[in-house]
Amino acid sequence: MGNFTSQAASHLGLPEGLLVAQGGADAFIGIIGLGVLHPNQMALLTGSSHLHLGMTDKQLHGPGVWGTYADALVPGLNIIEGGQTSTGSVIAWFKRTFAPDVDYATLEEEAAAVPPGCEGVIALDHFQGNRTPFTDPLSRGALTGLTLKHGRGHVYRALMESVAFGTAMVLESMAKAGYSPDSVTIAGGPTKSDLWMKIHADVCGIPFTLTKCSTEAPALGCAMLAATAAGWYGDLNDAAKAMVQVDKVVQPDSDTYEQYKQYYNAYKALYPSLKTLVHATSKMATAAAGSEVGDNGSKKRRVDTTTTTTTTTTTTTTTTNQHPKPIVSPSILSADFARLAEEVHRVSNAGAEWIHVDVFDGNFVPNLTIGPPVVKSLRKHTTAFLDCHLCVLNPQNYIKDMINAGASQFTFHIEAAGVDMDCTKAAAIVAQVKAAGIMAGIALAPETATEAVFELVDQGNIDTVLLLSVRPGFGGQKFMPSVLPKVEALRARYPGINIEVDGGITAENAGMVARAGANALVAGTTVFAGPSPPEIIVPELIAEIGAGLLEQRGK
C-alpha cells in the first residue's frame, strides 16, 4: 500500500516510465494523511467506531490485538491493530434517544460540569459487542452506579469516558504484546469535541495530536500519494512534512490520570462481571425477534425462512432456522462423576444449553461409560437438553431405554449401521427416534467421509450431524484439523441443520471450527478441567462460536 510502480503503469497501458500510486482502505490511507509513518506512532481513526493502528519496527503478536501486519503501509514497518465497535455511535444514540432537541454544545457543557468518574456512574461501551481485546459479538452496553442524584450530564460524560476506557484497554493489550505508542494522532468527527479529546488523553495518560485536517485525513492521504507519484515529493515522509500540519496536542493531566485509574479499574471489571448475564439476555432478545424461543428442552417456536410453525413437545423439536445458533455442549465424560448433578447445574448456569452424554458400550469403542440409568438419574435433577451420543453397536437396541430415561437427542454412528454404512438401516433408526418426539443425530468417526450420510440427511429427518475430531472412546485428546473440510462440506450442503464437532475443542480453536460452519461444539476437558472455570469458559466459547459463524456466513 502506498507503493509506486512502473509495472502498474505498464499494465494499465500508460506511457512508459510513468509511476502509479497504489491506494488502499480508507483507514490505512488515513494513516498517511495523519503523517503516522514512524515506529511508536499510532493513528486513531474514529467516527461511529474506533480503529487503532500502531506503527512498529517489531513483529508482535498477543491476545487482544490483531497483527502485526508486515510491510502493510511502509516498507520495513509493521502495523498492530485494535478496534472498538461503538464509539461515536454511542454518543449519537444518546443524543437521538434522550436529547433530540438539544445541541452537542449544551450536552458537553453539562458533561464538563461533572467531575471525572461521574460521581460513580460507569458505562460499558459494548453497544454492538466488542472487537478488541475480547472479540465478543454478544457483549452489550451497560450503565452502572446510577442514583437519583445523577443527571443527563453524568450519563453523557460516563459514555464518553467508557469509550476512552475502552481505548485504554486496547493500549494495555498492545503493551502486553510489546507495543506502547509515544502519542496518538487522531482523525474523525469526534475530534470536534475538545472535552472528549481531553478525556481520552487523561484516561490513557499519553498525548493526543490533532492535525489541521483531522476530519478528512483519508482524503489528505490520497492527495499525498498522488503528489508523491507526480514527483512533487521524494517520498511519503517528505510529503508528510509539507502537507500534514499539527493543529494542537492535547496533553494528559497527571493528577486527573491518577484520579481516573480507580474508575478505569472499575470499568475493566464490568465485562467479566456482566458477561454471562448479557450473553443470556442477548439470546433472549434474539429469541423474541423470532428465532428459537425457550431453553433447555422446554416449549419452542421455530421460525423458518418462509413459513412459521409452532410445535410443542417435551423436548426440543427439529431445527428449521436457516442459521442455527451457537451451542456449547459440555461433555460429562470429563466431569466429576461423584458430583455429576452439581457439575451439570454449574455449566448450565454458565450458559451451556446442551449437556453432552457419551454412552460407550465397550464394543464399538474400547471404553465403558454410562448408560440409560445415569441419564434417568440426571433427568430427575435437571431440565437441561441431554445431548446423548451413543458409541455403541446395534444402537436400535437403546432407543426405548434412552427415550424413557429422558434423552433430548439420540445421536448414533453411521458406522454402526453395518460395514457398508447402510443408510436404509440408519433411516429406520432415525424414524423410531423421531416418532418418540426427540431430536435425531448421526455421527461420523474421523475416517468416515461426509458423503456416507448425504443420502440419510437428504431425507430431512436428521437434526444434527456430529463429526468426531478425535478418535472415539476417550477424552482429553488433541483436536484433528482434518475435520474442518468435512464441516465446510456439510454446511455448504445443509445450511439449516446443527453441525456438531466433538473432540479437542478449546477457546483457541473454537472460532476456527465455527468459521468452517460448526454451530455446536462439544467441550469436556476445556469446560470441566481447564484453566478457566465454567462461568468464564462457557460464555467465551459461545462468543467464539457466534463470531465464527458470523464470519462464515459473510464469506
Legacy VTK file of the C-alpha trace (Angstrom):
# vtk DataFile Version 3.0
C-alpha trace
ASCII
DATASET POLYDATA
POINTS 555 float
0.000 0.000 0.000
1.413 3.365 -0.915
3.854 1.779 -3.409
4.663 3.488 -6.695
5.142 1.048 -9.520
6.058 1.374 -13.186
4.691 -2.168 -13.603
1.207 -0.907 -12.719
1.516 1.879 -15.294
2.558 -0.634 -17.930
-0.340 -2.919 -17.040
-2.773 -0.036 -17.443
-1.315 0.936 -20.807
0.033 4.261 -19.570
3.131 5.942 -21.032
6.452 4.244 -20.319
8.196 5.495 -17.207
5.023 6.831 -15.588
4.563 5.886 -11.955
1.219 4.894 -10.453
0.273 5.449 -6.810
-1.495 2.443 -5.331
-4.081 3.299 -2.713
-5.836 1.146 -0.143
-8.502 1.000 2.533
-9.690 4.354 3.872
-8.300 3.798 7.366
-4.842 2.873 6.112
-4.732 5.850 3.759
-5.876 7.896 6.751
-2.672 6.868 8.494
-0.752 8.580 5.705
-2.990 11.651 5.972
-2.129 11.874 9.668
1.596 11.589 8.975
1.899 8.457 11.117
4.817 6.854 9.284
7.365 6.099 12.026
7.769 3.498 14.809
5.881 4.084 18.075
3.387 6.402 16.428
-0.289 5.483 16.453
-3.187 6.611 14.283
-6.687 6.508 15.739
-9.334 6.672 13.015
-12.683 7.374 14.580
-16.288 8.091 13.741
-19.023 5.640 14.661
-16.237 3.293 15.837
-12.548 3.467 16.801
-9.708 1.856 14.831
-6.275 1.887 16.478
-3.348 1.373 14.080
0.141 1.471 15.558
3.448 1.559 13.667
6.234 -0.677 14.964
9.566 -1.964 13.706
8.925 -5.284 15.515
6.714 -8.202 14.582
4.409 -8.663 17.568
1.583 -10.999 18.466
-0.604 -11.414 21.511
-4.151 -11.889 22.798
-6.497 -8.949 22.436
-4.798 -7.389 19.393
-4.606 -8.054 15.651
-1.446 -8.255 13.607
1.194 -7.353 13.257
0.927 -6.833 9.505
4.371 -6.741 7.926
5.073 -4.039 5.312
1.380 -3.164 5.257
1.954 0.537 4.689
5.626 1.483 4.963
8.352 -0.951 3.878
10.168 -2.317 6.917
7.445 -1.355 9.372
4.575 -3.378 10.809
1.070 -2.392 11.875
-0.578 -3.586 15.086
-4.338 -3.142 15.205
-7.116 -2.766 17.743
-10.721 -1.695 17.425
-13.839 -0.594 19.293
-17.196 -1.229 17.630
-19.256 1.523 19.282
-17.754 4.942 19.990
-19.217 7.943 18.189
-22.314 5.830 17.542
-22.906 5.590 21.312
-22.839 9.362 21.676
-25.145 9.774 18.676
-27.501 7.161 20.163
-27.695 9.059 23.444
-28.483 12.367 21.786
-31.002 10.843 19.383
-32.768 8.938 22.159
-32.605 11.257 25.173
-31.822 14.749 23.888
-33.066 15.093 20.289
-33.756 18.811 20.649
-30.513 19.651 22.468
-27.313 20.536 20.610
-23.998 18.837 21.316
-22.506 22.028 22.779
-25.127 22.043 25.548
-24.560 18.375 26.304
-20.820 18.964 26.518
-21.334 21.865 28.919
-23.388 19.602 31.173
-20.778 16.843 30.962
-17.887 19.242 31.626
-19.576 20.285 34.872
-19.408 16.660 36.090
-16.148 15.553 37.766
-14.044 12.703 36.332
-15.601 9.376 37.238
-19.099 10.900 37.044
-19.634 10.510 40.774
-19.743 6.729 40.483
-21.509 6.249 37.144
-19.546 3.807 34.971
-20.629 2.742 31.475
-19.665 -0.197 29.291
-19.322 0.812 25.639
-20.088 -2.616 24.116
-23.312 -1.493 22.440
-22.504 -3.632 19.380
-20.276 -6.190 21.040
-16.526 -5.856 21.441
-13.853 -6.065 18.757
-10.722 -5.957 20.918
-9.465 -7.023 23.355
-12.326 -9.532 23.925
-13.694 -10.137 20.390
-17.166 -10.848 21.723
-20.137 -10.100 19.436
-22.613 -10.969 22.191
-21.386 -8.417 24.732
-23.666 -5.438 25.322
-23.557 -1.911 26.725
-24.356 -1.079 30.328
-24.708 1.800 32.781
-23.929 1.141 36.444
-23.881 3.155 39.648
-26.892 5.353 38.889
-28.677 7.096 41.737
-31.365 9.760 41.846
-28.740 12.494 42.160
-27.302 11.747 38.736
-28.460 13.719 35.727
-28.126 13.846 31.982
-24.610 15.275 32.180
-23.432 12.346 34.302
-24.671 9.783 31.803
-23.363 11.677 28.785
-19.906 12.019 30.330
-19.945 8.385 31.512
-20.483 7.268 27.925
-17.601 9.482 26.776
-15.375 8.057 29.493
-16.362 4.481 28.679
-15.079 4.870 25.119
-11.814 6.324 26.435
-11.549 3.457 28.932
-12.035 1.038 26.034
-9.176 2.733 24.180
-7.011 2.410 27.278
-7.764 -1.334 27.370
-6.677 -1.671 23.745
-3.445 0.167 24.532
-2.910 -2.030 27.592
-3.320 -5.174 25.456
-0.847 -3.799 22.930
1.614 -3.001 25.698
1.454 -6.623 26.880
2.284 -7.662 23.312
5.293 -5.320 23.324
3.980 -2.104 21.739
3.456 1.228 23.508
2.961 4.354 21.364
4.530 7.645 22.341
1.491 9.551 21.124
-1.801 9.072 19.311
-2.735 11.126 16.257
-6.498 11.077 15.865
-8.824 11.717 12.916
-12.592 11.774 12.535
-15.707 13.610 13.617
-15.231 13.114 17.390
-12.122 15.328 17.214
-14.537 18.275 17.161
-15.200 17.640 20.858
-12.498 19.271 22.972
-13.906 17.613 26.092
-13.792 14.130 24.607
-10.225 14.583 23.369
-9.181 15.724 26.859
-10.907 12.727 28.435
-9.047 10.400 26.045
-5.682 11.960 26.898
-6.322 11.971 30.663
-7.595 8.373 30.730
-4.819 6.958 28.538
-2.029 9.094 30.004
-0.482 9.973 26.620
-0.744 12.993 24.271
-3.431 13.063 21.591
-2.426 15.012 18.485
-4.939 16.692 16.185
-3.920 17.820 12.716
-5.481 20.661 10.758
-7.068 18.045 8.517
-8.143 15.674 11.288
-11.683 15.236 9.985
-10.538 14.427 6.420
-7.300 12.506 6.908
-8.075 9.765 4.325
-8.690 12.389 1.652
-5.415 14.101 2.521
-3.648 10.732 2.373
-4.895 10.258 -1.197
-3.593 13.698 -2.114
-0.209 12.866 -0.567
0.033 9.662 -2.589
-0.867 11.490 -5.778
1.588 14.319 -5.075
4.412 11.879 -4.406
3.603 9.855 -7.523
3.608 13.080 -9.545
7.159 13.778 -8.343
6.352 16.748 -6.142
7.930 14.972 -3.167
10.652 12.372 -2.948
8.677 10.039 -0.681
5.749 9.999 1.728
7.865 11.321 4.583
8.675 14.418 2.548
5.001 14.741 1.637
4.002 14.439 5.307
6.449 17.161 6.346
4.954 19.523 3.776
1.270 18.600 3.856
0.444 17.383 7.396
0.188 20.248 9.861
-0.386 19.826 13.590
-3.275 21.864 14.911
-2.867 21.094 18.610
-1.631 18.489 21.041
-3.907 17.546 23.940
-1.626 16.729 26.862
-2.770 14.481 29.722
-3.056 15.955 33.189
-1.064 13.776 35.589
-3.409 14.342 38.555
-6.514 13.561 36.502
-4.786 10.493 35.055
-4.170 9.187 38.571
-7.745 10.001 39.523
-9.076 8.056 36.549
-7.140 4.895 37.473
-9.694 3.750 40.051
-12.566 4.280 37.617
-10.647 2.519 34.857
-10.225 -0.496 37.127
-13.964 -0.456 37.780
-14.599 -0.327 34.028
-12.277 -3.309 33.491
-14.284 -5.336 35.994
-17.598 -4.708 34.207
-17.175 -7.048 31.241
-16.162 -10.211 33.152
-18.816 -9.471 35.783
-21.628 -8.997 33.260
-20.532 -11.404 30.535
-22.722 -14.378 31.454
-25.750 -12.180 32.087
-25.510 -10.146 28.873
-24.948 -13.275 26.819
-28.146 -14.695 28.264
-30.151 -11.519 27.643
-28.718 -11.313 24.127
-30.116 -14.776 23.450
-33.464 -13.716 24.893
-33.563 -10.724 22.566
-32.730 -12.916 19.580
-35.459 -15.348 20.567
-38.001 -12.557 20.956
-37.117 -11.319 17.484
-38.322 -14.573 16.014
-35.628 -17.239 16.190
-35.628 -20.025 18.750
-37.504 -19.422 21.973
-37.469 -21.456 25.121
-34.427 -23.145 26.576
-33.183 -26.444 27.894
-35.767 -28.540 26.124
-38.833 -26.501 27.038
-41.551 -25.456 24.571
-40.085 -23.802 21.481
-41.255 -21.879 18.474
-39.206 -22.458 15.324
-39.273 -19.893 12.550
-38.429 -20.993 9.038
-37.201 -18.560 6.380
-40.518 -18.860 4.551
-43.112 -20.188 6.990
-43.798 -20.020 10.702
-44.856 -23.104 12.631
-45.396 -23.743 16.294
-44.641 -27.165 17.735
-44.862 -28.186 21.376
-43.120 -31.280 22.690
-41.469 -32.359 25.894
-38.066 -31.824 24.300
-36.507 -29.827 21.515
-38.079 -30.040 18.056
-36.358 -30.120 14.706
-34.348 -27.030 13.847
-35.681 -25.220 10.783
-33.784 -21.943 11.169
-31.543 -21.104 8.247
-28.889 -20.020 10.738
-28.565 -22.445 13.686
-27.461 -20.698 16.842
-24.157 -21.114 18.747
-24.268 -24.060 21.167
-21.742 -25.356 23.693
-22.321 -28.945 24.799
-20.021 -29.745 27.768
-19.164 -33.449 27.826
-19.723 -35.015 31.235
-17.065 -37.579 30.305
-14.653 -35.050 31.884
-16.882 -34.149 34.848
-16.557 -35.321 38.438
-18.917 -38.332 38.444
-19.246 -38.142 42.214
-20.860 -34.687 41.808
-22.490 -35.144 38.420
-25.757 -33.285 39.047
-23.852 -30.384 40.623
-21.468 -30.244 37.672
-24.366 -30.190 35.202
-26.114 -27.408 37.118
-22.929 -25.357 37.132
-22.280 -25.496 33.386
-25.977 -24.961 32.633
-25.999 -21.820 34.767
-22.865 -20.682 32.934
-24.823 -20.685 29.657
-24.447 -24.216 28.250
-27.774 -25.156 26.652
-26.796 -28.752 25.882
-25.132 -31.377 28.080
-23.180 -33.981 26.122
-23.651 -37.533 27.390
-21.293 -40.154 25.928
-22.610 -43.714 26.039
-19.859 -46.248 25.251
-20.586 -49.980 25.210
-17.032 -51.345 25.258
-17.553 -52.875 21.811
-17.901 -50.052 19.314
-15.064 -48.308 21.173
-12.657 -49.767 23.757
-14.186 -47.981 26.727
-17.214 -48.288 29.004
-19.094 -45.252 30.287
-22.610 -44.558 31.495
-25.956 -45.769 30.190
-29.710 -45.111 30.478
-29.823 -45.404 34.316
-27.446 -42.456 34.749
-29.339 -40.436 32.131
-32.555 -41.183 34.049
-30.988 -40.024 37.315
-29.692 -36.853 35.699
-33.105 -36.088 34.253
-34.539 -36.052 37.793
-32.198 -33.220 38.709
-32.025 -31.089 35.575
-34.158 -29.723 32.772
-31.057 -29.350 30.576
-31.042 -30.602 26.983
-29.334 -34.012 27.207
-27.306 -34.450 24.024
-26.794 -38.226 24.082
-24.027 -39.596 21.848
-24.151 -43.380 21.520
-20.868 -45.005 20.512
-22.467 -48.437 20.520
-23.128 -51.388 18.290
-26.792 -52.021 17.490
-27.998 -48.527 18.517
-31.587 -49.540 17.791
-31.487 -51.639 20.970
-31.036 -48.495 23.077
-33.752 -46.260 21.641
-36.585 -47.146 24.007
-34.433 -47.064 27.145
-32.779 -43.754 26.262
-36.105 -42.113 25.467
-37.656 -43.371 28.701
-34.597 -42.135 30.600
-35.147 -38.574 29.314
-32.701 -38.126 26.433
-33.294 -34.959 24.393
-31.280 -36.059 21.368
-30.300 -39.568 20.261
-27.138 -39.494 18.131
-25.710 -42.746 16.811
-22.896 -43.636 14.428
-23.383 -44.302 10.746
-20.577 -46.870 11.104
-22.841 -48.845 13.438
-25.308 -49.306 10.587
-23.113 -52.032 9.086
-19.880 -52.390 7.187
-21.433 -50.650 4.187
-22.836 -47.858 6.357
-26.357 -48.722 5.295
-28.432 -45.524 5.152
-31.627 -47.591 4.897
-30.907 -49.224 8.249
-29.893 -45.859 9.710
-33.109 -44.260 8.400
-35.174 -46.873 10.230
-33.413 -45.989 13.489
-33.957 -42.287 12.868
-37.665 -42.897 12.211
-38.059 -44.608 15.609
-36.276 -41.746 17.355
-38.352 -39.063 15.658
-41.579 -40.960 16.347
-40.786 -40.613 20.045
-40.642 -36.824 19.683
-36.940 -36.199 20.317
-34.131 -34.992 18.088
-32.104 -37.381 15.965
-28.423 -37.098 15.189
-25.958 -39.052 13.076
-22.269 -39.241 13.978
-19.174 -39.855 11.853
-15.789 -41.140 13.019
-12.725 -39.188 11.808
-12.002 -41.587 8.955
-15.567 -41.577 7.595
-16.290 -39.332 4.625
-19.220 -36.929 4.796
-20.717 -38.495 1.668
-21.597 -41.531 3.782
-24.520 -39.632 5.340
-25.712 -37.478 2.443
-28.443 -39.941 1.467
-29.657 -40.089 5.071
-29.569 -36.341 5.768
-31.221 -35.584 2.429
-34.338 -37.349 3.735
-34.905 -34.401 6.097
-35.189 -36.151 9.470
-31.691 -35.513 10.812
-31.425 -32.604 13.259
-27.690 -32.842 13.964
-24.631 -34.234 12.233
-21.838 -34.887 14.735
-18.272 -35.034 13.444
-15.643 -36.534 15.693
-12.386 -34.594 15.671
-10.578 -37.201 17.825
-10.551 -40.974 17.950
-13.755 -42.062 19.722
-13.536 -43.534 23.189
-11.524 -41.235 25.456
-11.452 -37.583 26.492
-8.522 -35.184 26.583
-7.268 -35.879 23.046
-5.793 -33.318 20.650
-8.036 -31.760 18.004
-7.642 -33.135 14.456
-7.814 -30.280 11.877
-8.697 -32.779 9.155
-12.322 -32.446 10.299
-12.585 -28.863 9.017
-13.110 -29.634 5.294
-15.831 -32.079 6.325
-17.551 -29.348 8.329
-17.343 -26.966 5.377
-18.805 -29.539 3.008
-21.722 -30.290 5.304
-22.531 -26.647 5.985
-22.472 -25.815 2.292
-24.929 -28.636 1.606
-27.107 -28.236 4.730
-27.318 -24.575 5.899
-30.122 -25.187 8.395
-29.090 -28.187 10.498
-26.905 -28.419 13.579
-23.335 -29.379 12.756
-21.606 -30.554 15.916
-17.868 -31.153 16.374
-16.660 -33.326 19.229
-13.080 -33.664 20.438
-10.201 -31.429 21.477
-12.224 -28.211 21.453
-10.584 -25.256 23.218
-11.049 -21.498 23.355
-8.152 -21.238 20.904
-9.678 -23.378 18.151
-13.436 -22.859 18.713
-13.598 -19.847 16.418
-11.739 -21.682 13.670
-14.159 -24.622 13.848
-17.153 -22.261 13.790
-15.741 -20.393 10.789
-15.798 -23.728 8.966
-19.532 -23.930 9.706
-19.994 -25.807 13.000
-22.550 -24.236 15.327
-22.412 -26.806 18.159
-19.151 -27.700 19.867
-18.590 -30.443 22.441
-16.038 -29.469 25.083
-15.203 -31.733 28.006
-11.734 -31.176 29.391
-11.811 -27.473 28.469
-15.019 -26.859 30.446
-14.685 -29.229 33.387
-10.918 -29.467 33.828
-9.439 -26.474 32.031
-7.571 -23.435 33.388
-10.730 -21.268 33.410
-13.894 -22.094 35.388
-17.127 -22.875 33.513
-18.509 -19.436 34.362
-15.743 -17.933 32.231
-15.028 -20.534 29.551
-18.613 -21.418 28.556
-19.599 -17.829 27.609
-16.196 -17.398 25.965
-16.787 -20.468 23.800
-20.284 -19.287 22.889
-18.864 -15.921 21.863
-16.140 -17.570 19.760
-18.718 -19.748 18.017
-21.015 -16.779 17.404
-18.235 -14.660 15.937
-17.005 -17.539 13.792
-20.467 -18.243 12.414
-20.979 -14.593 11.511
-17.699 -14.611 9.625
-18.585 -17.912 7.917
-21.928 -16.546 6.750
-20.265 -13.412 5.419
-17.924 -15.318 3.117
LINES 1 556
555 0 1 2 3 4 5 6 7 8 9 10 11 12 13 14 15 16 17 18 19 20 21 22 23 24 25 26 27 28 29 30 31 32 33 34 35 36 37 38 39 40 41 42 43 44 45 46 47 48 49 50 51 52 53 54 55 56 57 58 59 60 61 62 63 64 65 66 67 68 69 70 71 72 73 74 75 76 77 78 79 80 81 82 83 84 85 86 87 88 89 90 91 92 93 94 95 96 97 98 99 100 101 102 103 104 105 106 107 108 109 110 111 112 113 114 115 116 117 118 119 120 121 122 123 124 125 126 127 128 129 130 131 132 133 134 135 136 137 138 139 140 141 142 143 144 145 146 147 148 149 150 151 152 153 154 155 156 157 158 159 160 161 162 163 164 165 166 167 168 169 170 171 172 173 174 175 176 177 178 179 180 181 182 183 184 185 186 187 188 189 190 191 192 193 194 195 196 197 198 199 200 201 202 203 204 205 206 207 208 209 210 211 212 213 214 215 216 217 218 219 220 221 222 223 224 225 226 227 228 229 230 231 232 233 234 235 236 237 238 239 240 241 242 243 244 245 246 247 248 249 250 251 252 253 254 255 256 257 258 259 260 261 262 263 264 265 266 267 268 269 270 271 272 273 274 275 276 277 278 279 280 281 282 283 284 285 286 287 288 289 290 291 292 293 294 295 296 297 298 299 300 301 302 303 304 305 306 307 308 309 310 311 312 313 314 315 316 317 318 319 320 321 322 323 324 325 326 327 328 329 330 331 332 333 334 335 336 337 338 339 340 341 342 343 344 345 346 347 348 349 350 351 352 353 354 355 356 357 358 359 360 361 362 363 364 365 366 367 368 369 370 371 372 373 374 375 376 377 378 379 380 381 382 383 384 385 386 387 388 389 390 391 392 393 394 395 396 397 398 399 400 401 402 403 404 405 406 407 408 409 410 411 412 413 414 415 416 417 418 419 420 421 422 423 424 425 426 427 428 429 430 431 432 433 434 435 436 437 438 439 440 441 442 443 444 445 446 447 448 449 450 451 452 453 454 455 456 457 458 459 460 461 462 463 464 465 466 467 468 469 470 471 472 473 474 475 476 477 478 479 480 481 482 483 484 485 486 487 488 489 490 491 492 493 494 495 496 497 498 499 500 501 502 503 504 505 506 507 508 509 510 511 512 513 514 515 516 517 518 519 520 521 522 523 524 525 526 527 528 529 530 531 532 533 534 535 536 537 538 539 540 541 542 543 544 545 546 547 548 549 550 551 552 553 554
